[in-house]
Amino acid sequence: MSTELLALRISNVGKTLFVICLAIGAGLWAWIEKPAPLAGMALVGLYFLFAIRVADQWERVAVLRFGKYIGLKGPGLFYMIPIVDTVSRYVDQRVRVANVSAESTLTRDTVPVNVDAIVFWMVWNAEKSILEVQDYTQAITLSAQTALRESIGRHELHQMVAERELLGHELQRILDEKTTPWGITVQSVEIRDVQIPQELQDAMSREAQAERERRARVILSTAEVEIAEKFGQASMVYEHNPTAMHLRAMNMLYEAIKEKGAMVIVRSSAVETMGLGGMLGTASLGGQKVQ
């Protein structure tokens, strides 16, 4: 809707008074049988139609008398003199949203990206927004697009992907500094999406997969080193303590034969060395497994 149509917004109160005046004029015409009362009441109705305006709770409007600003009106019912007074566009002071985007903008490391953002802003001083800016809605949108492109050029790709919140705070600060003299404040900026070319997405996916494989191999090699160190420590203990070696061998033999139906063949010398002959014989007579 254009500014002219907004300024000529007719209130329901004015329409009602206009209809009442026409009805009174028509009644007087029928009574005295002369059209003069109808014309007079029609003029009075037109006066009320354009003189009485209404602004909603969240709206403000500037009144100009012979082109000179005389004050703000609203919310509620207000009066103006037709022809002498004019009104500006109605200013909505609620929080509003502006969608901004930057397509194929180069980052600091020369990567083309498409970025979508949402700007939440509101008019806190209707007088400044009316007198200082011709079209503050378009000014906000264009300023946000420019600030978004500048911010993208100062950041690398990984920062934009991983630090969206910081990028939004930076955009809010830049926009707020520019719009405060206009009576407008930017409450927050949210980076909604960051898109990169498909070829770069594939390359980054392969890079991430290679990095995961590298970390897996490093972890595996670290585990091998730790196992080798533990084996080295165990060998030192076994070297100086033959009994511990025998106990370990017995444990290994037990682990091998504890499963049902398992058979282990060992040399007789090994059995005699570990003293397993008597123990195995006793276990066989008792019909029990070696434990």
VEXRO-577173 format. One line per field, with one value per residue (C-alpha): residue number from 1; residue in three letters; z negated, x, y. Coordinates in steps of 0.1 Angstrom, whole numbers, plus 5000, padded with zeros to 4 digits. Layout:
BEGIN
num	NUM, ...
residuo	ALA, ...
w	Z, ...
u	X, ...
v	Y, ...
! end
This chain:
BEGIN
num	1, 2, 3, 4, 5, 6, 7, 8, 9, 10, 11, 12, 13, 14, 15, 16, 17, 18, 19, 20, 21, 22, 23, 24, 25, 26, 27, 28, 29, 30, 31, 32, 33, 34, 35, 36, 37, 38, 39, 40, 41, 42, 43, 44, 45, 46, 47, 48, 49, 50, 51, 52, 53, 54, 55, 56, 57, 58, 59, 60, 61, 62, 63, 64, 65, 66, 67, 68, 69, 70, 71, 72, 73, 74, 75, 76, 77, 78, 79, 80, 81, 82, 83, 84, 85, 86, 87, 88, 89, 90, 91, 92, 93, 94, 95, 96, 97, 98, 99, 100, 101, 102, 103, 104, 105, 106, 107, 108, 109, 110, 111, 112, 113, 114, 115, 116, 117, 118, 119, 120, 121, 122, 123, 124, 125, 126, 127, 128, 129, 130, 131, 132, 133, 134, 135, 136, 137, 138, 139, 140, 141, 142, 143, 144, 145, 146, 147, 148, 149, 150, 151, 152, 153, 154, 155, 156, 157, 158, 159, 160, 161, 162, 163, 164, 165, 166, 167, 168, 169, 170, 171, 172, 173, 174, 175, 176, 177, 178, 179, 180, 181, 182, 183, 184, 185, 186, 187, 188, 189, 190, 191, 192, 193, 194, 195, 196, 197, 198, 199, 200, 201, 202, 203, 204, 205, 206, 207, 208, 209, 210, 211, 212, 213, 214, 215, 216, 217, 218, 219, 220, 221, 222, 223, 224, 225, 226, 227, 228, 229, 230, 231, 232, 233, 234, 235, 236, 237, 238, 239, 240, 241, 242, 243, 244, 245, 246, 247, 248, 249, 250, 251, 252, 253, 254, 255, 256, 257, 258, 259, 260, 261, 262, 263, 264, 265, 266, 267, 268, 269, 270, 271, 272, 273, 274, 275, 276, 277, 278, 279, 280, 281, 282, 283, 284, 285, 286, 287, 288, 289, 290, 291
residuo	MET, SER, THR, GLU, LEU, LEU, ALA, LEU, ARG, ILE, SER, ASN, VAL, GLY, LYS, THR, LEU, PHE, VAL, ILE, CYS, LEU, ALA, ILE, GLY, ALA, GLY, LEU, TRP, ALA, TRP, ILE, GLU, LYS, PRO, ALA, PRO, LEU, ALA, GLY, MET, ALA, LEU, VAL, GLY, LEU, TYR, PHE, LEU, PHE, ALA, ILE, ARG, VAL, ALA, ASP, GLN, TRP, GLU, ARG, VAL, ALA, VAL, LEU, ARG, PHE, GLY, LYS, TYR, ILE, GLY, LEU, LYS, GLY, PRO, GLY, LEU, PHE, TYR, MET, ILE, PRO, ILE, VAL, ASP, THR, VAL, SER, ARG, TYR, VAL, ASP, GLN, ARG, VAL, ARG, VAL, ALA, ASN, VAL, SER, ALA, GLU, SER, THR, LEU, THR, ARG, ASP, THR, VAL, PRO, VAL, ASN, VAL, ASP, ALA, ILE, VAL, PHE, TRP, MET, VAL, TRP, ASN, ALA, GLU, LYS, SER, ILE, LEU, GLU, VAL, GLN, ASP, TYR, THR, GLN, ALA, ILE, THR, LEU, SER, ALA, GLN, THR, ALA, LEU, ARG, GLU, SER, ILE, GLY, ARG, HIS, GLU, LEU, HIS, GLN, MET, VAL, ALA, GLU, ARG, GLU, LEU, LEU, GLY, HIS, GLU, LEU, GLN, ARG, ILE, LEU, ASP, GLU, LYS, THR, THR, PRO, TRP, GLY, ILE, THR, VAL, GLN, SER, VAL, GLU, ILE, ARG, ASP, VAL, GLN, ILE, PRO, GLN, GLU, LEU, GLN, ASP, ALA, MET, SER, ARG, GLU, ALA, GLN, ALA, GLU, ARG, GLU, ARG, ARG, ALA, ARG, VAL, ILE, LEU, SER, THR, ALA, GLU, VAL, GLU, ILE, ALA, GLU, LYS, PHE, GLY, GLN, ALA, SER, MET, VAL, TYR, GLU, HIS, ASN, PRO, THR, ALA, MET, HIS, LEU, ARG, ALA, MET, ASN, MET, LEU, TYR, GLU, ALA, ILE, LYS, GLU, LYS, GLY, ALA, MET, VAL, ILE, VAL, ARG, SER, SER, ALA, VAL, GLU, THR, MET, GLY, LEU, GLY, GLY, MET, LEU, GLY, THR, ALA, SER, LEU, GLY, GLY, GLN, LYS, VAL, GLN
w	5000, 5010, 4986, 5001, 4994, 4959, 4952, 4965, 4943, 4934, 4899, 4891, 4869, 4898, 4921, 4896, 4891, 4929, 4932, 4904, 4919, 4953, 4935, 4917, 4950, 4968, 4940, 4941, 4979, 4977, 4950, 4966, 5001, 5009, 5017, 4999, 4965, 4982, 4999, 4966, 4945, 4972, 4968, 4930, 4934, 4957, 4932, 4904, 4928, 4934, 4901, 4876, 4877, 4855, 4848, 4833, 4800, 4817, 4842, 4843, 4870, 4876, 4884, 4906, 4908, 4941, 4944, 4909, 4883, 4853, 4834, 4832, 4828, 4815, 4803, 4804, 4818, 4831, 4850, 4880, 4902, 4938, 4965, 4939, 4921, 4936, 4920, 4926, 4930, 4899, 4880, 4866, 4834, 4829, 4835, 4872, 4892, 4923, 4944, 4959, 4981, 4997, 5027, 5040, 5016, 5011, 4976, 4963, 4977, 5011, 5008, 5024, 5000, 4999, 4965, 4953, 4922, 4902, 4887, 4858, 4855, 4841, 4842, 4808, 4819, 4844, 4848, 4860, 4882, 4900, 4902, 4908, 4933, 4964, 4963, 4932, 4941, 4973, 4956, 4930, 4956, 4978, 4948, 4935, 4969, 4971, 4936, 4942, 4973, 4954, 4925, 4947, 4964, 4929, 4918, 4930, 4939, 4908, 4886, 4904, 4901, 4865, 4850, 4864, 4831, 4831, 4867, 4858, 4828, 4851, 4876, 4849, 4836, 4871, 4880, 4846, 4849, 4883, 4875, 4840, 4854, 4874, 4842, 4850, 4830, 4841, 4814, 4828, 4860, 4866, 4893, 4907, 4933, 4948, 4982, 5000, 5035, 5039, 5051, 5019, 4998, 5013, 5008, 4971, 4966, 4980, 4958, 4927, 4935, 4940, 4907, 4889, 4904, 4893, 4857, 4857, 4868, 4842, 4815, 4826, 4828, 4793, 4780, 4795, 4779, 4745, 4749, 4758, 4727, 4705, 4721, 4715, 4678, 4675, 4690, 4664, 4637, 4652, 4657, 4620, 4607, 4622, 4600, 4615, 4649, 4639, 4625, 4657, 4677, 4655, 4660, 4698, 4697, 4676, 4700, 4728, 4712, 4694, 4724, 4728, 4752, 4754, 4756, 4750, 4756, 4737, 4733, 4703, 4694, 4691, 4669, 4646, 4645, 4635, 4611, 4628, 4628, 4593, 4596, 4629, 4615, 4584, 4606, 4628, 4598, 4584, 4617, 4615, 4638, 4630, 4614
u	5000, 5014, 5021, 4993, 4967, 4980, 4976, 4940, 4930, 4894, 4882, 4849, 4839, 4842, 4822, 4795, 4792, 4791, 4762, 4743, 4748, 4735, 4705, 4697, 4700, 4678, 4652, 4653, 4650, 4619, 4604, 4609, 4611, 4643, 4677, 4697, 4698, 4710, 4739, 4748, 4747, 4767, 4795, 4794, 4796, 4826, 4843, 4838, 4849, 4883, 4887, 4882, 4909, 4918, 4952, 4955, 4972, 5006, 5005, 5016, 5011, 5027, 5004, 5017, 4999, 5007, 5037, 5051, 5053, 5031, 5032, 5024, 4989, 4977, 4968, 4931, 4908, 4924, 4913, 4928, 4917, 4910, 4930, 4950, 4964, 4980, 4991, 5021, 5020, 5010, 5040, 5038, 5058, 5056, 5086, 5089, 5109, 5130, 5143, 5177, 5199, 5234, 5240, 5274, 5292, 5329, 5342, 5376, 5391, 5374, 5346, 5313, 5283, 5246, 5235, 5199, 5193, 5164, 5165, 5141, 5136, 5112, 5106, 5112, 5109, 5082, 5090, 5126, 5116, 5090, 5111, 5146, 5139, 5117, 5110, 5125, 5113, 5133, 5162, 5164, 5163, 5190, 5212, 5209, 5219, 5249, 5260, 5256, 5278, 5305, 5304, 5307, 5338, 5355, 5350, 5363, 5339, 5345, 5337, 5304, 5294, 5305, 5299, 5266, 5256, 5287, 5280, 5245, 5257, 5281, 5254, 5231, 5258, 5265, 5229, 5220, 5247, 5233, 5196, 5196, 5196, 5165, 5146, 5149, 5165, 5176, 5168, 5185, 5198, 5196, 5216, 5191, 5212, 5247, 5249, 5281, 5286, 5279, 5315, 5329, 5304, 5317, 5354, 5347, 5329, 5359, 5382, 5361, 5361, 5399, 5403, 5382, 5402, 5434, 5422, 5411, 5445, 5463, 5441, 5448, 5486, 5484, 5467, 5493, 5521, 5503, 5498, 5534, 5545, 5523, 5537, 5572, 5564, 5548, 5579, 5601, 5579, 5579, 5616, 5623, 5594, 5590, 5560, 5540, 5549, 5535, 5504, 5499, 5503, 5479, 5453, 5458, 5453, 5422, 5408, 5414, 5398, 5368, 5346, 5326, 5342, 5375, 5407, 5442, 5474, 5505, 5539, 5545, 5575, 5554, 5529, 5557, 5573, 5541, 5531, 5498, 5500, 5487, 5461, 5447, 5447, 5428, 5403, 5397, 5390, 5366, 5348, 5352, 5366, 5399, 5392
v	5000, 5034, 5063, 5083, 5056, 5051, 5089, 5088, 5060, 5067, 5058, 5040, 5069, 5093, 5070, 5066, 5104, 5109, 5084, 5101, 5135, 5122, 5107, 5139, 5159, 5135, 5138, 5176, 5175, 5153, 5176, 5210, 5197, 5216, 5200, 5226, 5209, 5177, 5195, 5212, 5181, 5163, 5189, 5185, 5148, 5150, 5173, 5147, 5119, 5135, 5153, 5124, 5097, 5067, 5052, 5017, 5011, 5003, 5031, 5067, 5093, 5128, 5157, 5185, 5219, 5237, 5214, 5221, 5193, 5201, 5168, 5131, 5117, 5084, 5059, 5063, 5090, 5123, 5153, 5172, 5201, 5189, 5206, 5226, 5195, 5164, 5132, 5110, 5073, 5054, 5041, 5006, 5003, 4966, 4943, 4935, 4910, 4915, 4886, 4894, 4872, 4874, 4852, 4841, 4863, 4856, 4848, 4859, 4826, 4832, 4807, 4817, 4812, 4820, 4833, 4839, 4859, 4873, 4908, 4917, 4954, 4980, 5018, 5032, 5069, 5075, 5112, 5104, 5076, 5099, 5130, 5115, 5086, 5086, 5049, 5033, 4998, 4997, 5014, 4987, 4959, 4974, 4983, 4947, 4932, 4955, 4947, 4910, 4911, 4931, 4907, 4877, 4892, 4896, 4859, 4826, 4798, 4777, 4807, 4813, 4777, 4772, 4807, 4818, 4834, 4856, 4866, 4876, 4897, 4915, 4923, 4935, 4959, 4973, 4978, 4993, 5019, 5029, 5029, 5045, 5080, 5070, 5062, 5024, 4997, 4963, 4938, 4907, 4891, 4854, 4836, 4811, 4792, 4791, 4773, 4764, 4749, 4712, 4705, 4721, 4701, 4668, 4679, 4688, 4655, 4636, 4657, 4649, 4612, 4612, 4630, 4604, 4576, 4593, 4597, 4560, 4549, 4571, 4557, 4521, 4527, 4543, 4512, 4490, 4510, 4507, 4470, 4465, 4484, 4463, 4431, 4444, 4450, 4416, 4399, 4416, 4401, 4366, 4367, 4371, 4351, 4316, 4309, 4338, 4323, 4289, 4305, 4323, 4292, 4273, 4301, 4299, 4261, 4265, 4291, 4266, 4236, 4252, 4251, 4219, 4194, 4213, 4193, 4206, 4186, 4197, 4182, 4159, 4180, 4211, 4192, 4180, 4214, 4232, 4203, 4197, 4159, 4154, 4181, 4168, 4132, 4143, 4162, 4131, 4109, 4133, 4137, 4175, 4201, 4218, 4252
! end
